């Protein structure tokens, strides 16, 4: 499969950097990865430190992979033993074909412990500290309050597939995790959204695109979907924050 072939090439490309561990998170680790459509989310722990020379070598290896099938969907954050403890710290990350810096959030850290796919090296528990429930729940609710809710008011965002998917699926997770103490896959999140009264037109749209393939863009459909999503999500986030915030 292209995903497995790409991961093998990626691990080979990193081999001379002597990674202590390369681990999957998100759908790739959780068993809901859709070949050719899902992002391939990884973290790599390098011996460090990540000086300019090492950064250049990391970037060069990603650029060499750009022609490989699915390479545009491969994202990887780079940590070192000295920098991995703080979930708020931003780390060197390759994503969407460029270098950026991102934190390895409490959700990602819990996924690394819970889902356990380790393409290379040490298991998560031997390197990353465990994430307490209070820390995880606090992060999820704060993310909804400080990022999810303000985004609802930016009408233009909600014509984008990625915004609709991210907004609703992360809301479902933020609802289930504090209540039940577990992380859920995107497939499970769709059922949760139906149970929470999310618009079927929107949930069905996400489901078709994720599990059946692209849906032709139509300006009217996108506008209607945006309106339904915002009308549901704004009050739903407000209620979540009032309960757990």
Secondary structure as the mmCIF struct_conf table of DSSP 4:
data_model
#
loop_
_struct_conf.conf_type_id
_struct_conf.id
_struct_conf.beg_label_comp_id
_struct_conf.beg_label_asym_id
_struct_conf.beg_label_seq_id
_struct_conf.end_label_comp_id
_struct_conf.end_label_asym_id
_struct_conf.end_label_seq_id
HELX_RH_AL_P HELX_RH_AL_P1 UNK A 2 UNK A 14
HELX_RH_3T_P HELX_RH_3T_P1 UNK A 15 UNK A 17
BEND BEND1 UNK A 20 UNK A 20
STRN STRN1 UNK A 21 UNK A 25
TURN_TY1_P TURN_TY1_P1 UNK A 26 UNK A 26
HELX_RH_AL_P HELX_RH_AL_P2 UNK A 27 UNK A 30
TURN_TY1_P TURN_TY1_P2 UNK A 31 UNK A 31
TURN_TY1_P TURN_TY1_P3 UNK A 35 UNK A 37
BEND BEND2 UNK A 38 UNK A 38
STRN STRN2 UNK A 40 UNK A 46
BEND BEND3 UNK A 47 UNK A 48
HELX_RH_AL_P HELX_RH_AL_P3 UNK A 52 UNK A 64
TURN_TY1_P TURN_TY1_P4 UNK A 65 UNK A 67
BEND BEND4 UNK A 68 UNK A 68
TURN_TY1_P TURN_TY1_P5 UNK A 69 UNK A 70
HELX_RH_3T_P HELX_RH_3T_P2 UNK A 71 UNK A 73
STRN STRN3 UNK A 74 UNK A 80
TURN_TY1_P TURN_TY1_P6 UNK A 81 UNK A 83
BEND BEND5 UNK A 84 UNK A 85
TURN_TY1_P TURN_TY1_P7 UNK A 87 UNK A 88
STRN STRN4 UNK A 90 UNK A 95
TURN_TY1_P TURN_TY1_P8 UNK A 96 UNK A 97
STRN STRN5 UNK A 98 UNK A 103
HELX_RH_AL_P HELX_RH_AL_P4 UNK A 106 UNK A 114
TURN_TY1_P TURN_TY1_P9 UNK A 115 UNK A 115
BEND BEND6 UNK A 119 UNK A 119
STRN STRN6 UNK A 120 UNK A 121
BEND BEND7 UNK A 122 UNK A 122
HELX_RH_3T_P HELX_RH_3T_P3 UNK A 124 UNK A 126
TURN_TY1_P TURN_TY1_P10 UNK A 127 UNK A 127
BEND BEND8 UNK A 128 UNK A 128
HELX_LH_PP_P HELX_LH_PP_P1 UNK A 129 UNK A 130
HELX_RH_AL_P HELX_RH_AL_P5 UNK A 133 UNK A 143
HELX_RH_PI_P HELX_RH_PI_P1 UNK A 144 UNK A 148
HELX_RH_AL_P HELX_RH_AL_P6 UNK A 149 UNK A 152
TURN_TY1_P TURN_TY1_P11 UNK A 153 UNK A 153
HELX_RH_3T_P HELX_RH_3T_P4 UNK A 155 UNK A 159
BEND BEND9 UNK A 160 UNK A 160
HELX_RH_AL_P HELX_RH_AL_P7 UNK A 161 UNK A 180
BEND BEND10 UNK A 181 UNK A 181
HELX_RH_AL_P HELX_RH_AL_P8 UNK A 186 UNK A 195
TURN_TY1_P TURN_TY1_P12 UNK A 196 UNK A 197
HELX_RH_AL_P HELX_RH_AL_P9 UNK A 200 UNK A 211
TURN_TY1_P TURN_TY1_P13 UNK A 212 UNK A 212
HELX_RH_AL_P HELX_RH_AL_P10 UNK A 219 UNK A 244
#
